[in-house]
Amino acid sequence: MSTKIYNGLQIQYMPINDLVAWSKKARKELIPVAKEEFTNAFVKMVEAAIVYVQTGVQIDSSIHNYNALKELENPNYKDIFSVLDKEVRSMIKANKSATTIMEFESAFGLDSTVYVFPIENKYLAIPLIDNDAIHKAFKNLPEVSWYGYWNNVDSPEDISQEEWEQRKKDWDEALPGCGVIRENGFCFDLIDTMWDAYEWCYDPEQHIIPKLSDQSELLNKVAKTI
């Protein structure tokens, strides 16, 4: 018997047209979460850039254009932000024109897709979401519930054997054979960083600078690390 592990979900059953509408609603609810995660990631990039400008130490691999930072003379926050803003937007532009996975670079790991597998009176789903906050927010939507199955260890104590066997049948129907996700369902994007970042018009004075750590605190952290 082959090992089967499905860390999957179930979406409340509804007419297919309503499911499309629901996916758009879910997206609207998750975008504020992704926006916050995007802002926090950008804050970390700015802090790493400040450290580099002050000490020459590179502490953040997501910054590529260190040369532009090196050329700044007596930079302030806005100067540093401007360099990083151009870098992020350049990444977004490059990814929008990417034609293969090899050319694609996910910005900040926020890209989120859900694969849906319609079976009789059920929608099973597998989310491909790397960001923990977005993943948690999606699983907490009222229309979403856990519907996992595995056969390598005992089933959960709070699920009857009858229900567990039904889950096995459902997942075998949703993902027959070797269970290739892309060949057995359809998907919708929840968060597409490449597109959505243009909608997240962040003002450094309002959204970035207030979240920055104190410069002396940042430099002390680097000194301790060194």
Solvent accessible surface area in square Angstrom, and as a share of the most:
residue,aa,sasa,rsa
1,M,199,0.89
2,S,74,0.47
3,T,92,0.53
4,K,53,0.23
5,I,105,0.54
6,Y,27,0.10
7,N,117,0.60
8,G,0,0.00
9,L,6,0.03
10,Q,41,0.18
11,I,0,0.00
12,Q,107,0.47
13,Y,113,0.43
14,M,23,0.10
15,P,88,0.55
16,I,90,0.46
17,N,119,0.61
18,D,71,0.37
19,L,3,0.02
20,V,79,0.45
21,A,61,0.47
22,W,14,0.05
23,S,14,0.09
24,K,128,0.54
25,K,97,0.41
26,A,1,0.01
27,R,65,0.24
28,K,151,0.64
29,E,77,0.34
30,L,2,0.01
31,I,47,0.24
32,P,82,0.51
33,V,45,0.26
34,A,0,0.00
35,K,78,0.33
36,E,84,0.38
37,E,48,0.21
38,F,1,0.00
39,T,12,0.07
40,N,54,0.27
41,A,26,0.20
42,F,1,0.00
43,V,10,0.06
44,K,134,0.57
45,M,4,0.02
46,V,2,0.01
47,E,25,0.11
48,A,4,0.03
49,A,0,0.00
50,I,3,0.01
51,V,0,0.00
52,Y,25,0.09
53,V,42,0.24
54,Q,98,0.44
55,T,65,0.38
56,G,48,0.46
57,V,42,0.24
58,Q,108,0.48
59,I,92,0.47
60,D,30,0.15
61,S,112,0.73
62,S,43,0.28
63,I,5,0.02
64,H,109,0.49
65,N,67,0.34
66,Y,27,0.10
67,N,109,0.56
68,A,24,0.19
69,L,2,0.01
70,K,151,0.64
71,E,135,0.61
72,L,49,0.25
73,E,155,0.69
74,N,151,0.77
75,P,33,0.21
76,N,88,0.45
77,Y,65,0.25
78,K,108,0.46
79,D,54,0.28
80,I,7,0.04
81,F,21,0.09
82,S,48,0.31
83,V,19,0.11
84,L,0,0.00
85,D,26,0.14
86,K,143,0.60
87,E,17,0.08
88,V,0,0.00
89,R,75,0.27
90,S,69,0.45
91,M,28,0.12
92,I,2,0.01
93,K,145,0.61
94,A,58,0.45
95,N,9,0.05
96,K,83,0.35
97,S,83,0.54
98,A,28,0.22
99,T,117,0.68
100,T,71,0.41
101,I,145,0.73
102,M,181,0.81
103,E,100,0.45
104,F,80,0.33
105,E,81,0.36
106,S,49,0.32
107,A,1,0.00
108,F,51,0.21
109,G,26,0.25
110,L,3,0.01
111,D,36,0.19
112,S,1,0.01
113,T,28,0.16
114,V,0,0.00
115,Y,13,0.05
116,V,0,0.00
117,F,1,0.01
118,P,66,0.41
119,I,20,0.10
120,E,139,0.63
121,N,99,0.51
122,K,46,0.20
123,Y,8,0.03
124,L,0,0.00
125,A,0,0.00
126,I,26,0.13
127,P,16,0.10
128,L,77,0.38
129,I,14,0.07
130,D,121,0.63
131,N,23,0.12
132,D,120,0.62
133,A,36,0.28
134,I,0,0.00
135,H,47,0.21
136,K,134,0.57
137,A,23,0.18
138,F,0,0.00
139,K,92,0.39
140,N,102,0.52
141,L,13,0.06
142,P,114,0.72
143,E,31,0.14
144,V,11,0.07
145,S,56,0.36
146,W,100,0.35
147,Y,14,0.05
148,G,0,0.00
149,Y,9,0.03
150,W,55,0.19
151,N,30,0.15
152,N,81,0.41
153,V,99,0.57
154,D,129,0.67
155,S,32,0.21
156,P,34,0.21
157,E,182,0.82
158,D,131,0.68
159,I,20,0.10
160,S,65,0.42
161,Q,112,0.50
162,E,147,0.66
163,E,73,0.33
164,W,12,0.04
165,E,71,0.32
166,Q,77,0.34
167,R,15,0.05
168,K,60,0.25
169,K,128,0.54
170,D,7,0.04
171,W,0,0.00
172,D,41,0.21
173,E,102,0.46
174,A,4,0.03
175,L,7,0.04
176,P,70,0.44
177,G,82,0.79
178,C,119,0.71
179,G,17,0.17
180,V,59,0.34
181,I,46,0.23
182,R,174,0.63
183,E,136,0.61
184,N,47,0.24
185,G,27,0.26
186,F,78,0.33
187,C,64,0.38
188,F,32,0.13
189,D,72,0.37
190,L,0,0.00
191,I,1,0.01
192,D,28,0.14
193,T,0,0.00
194,M,5,0.02
195,W,146,0.51
196,D,7,0.04
197,A,3,0.02
198,Y,79,0.30
199,E,134,0.60
200,W,8,0.03
201,C,99,0.59
202,Y,26,0.10
203,D,62,0.32
204,P,24,0.15
205,E,91,0.41
206,Q,121,0.54
207,H,56,0.25
208,I,2,0.01
209,I,46,0.23
210,P,91,0.57
211,K,87,0.37
212,L,24,0.12
213,S,32,0.21
214,D,86,0.45
215,Q,66,0.29
216,S,67,0.43
217,E,81,0.36
218,L,12,0.06
219,L,54,0.27
220,N,86,0.44
221,K,110,0.47
222,V,10,0.06
223,A,67,0.52
224,K,174,0.74
225,T,118,0.69
226,I,145,0.74
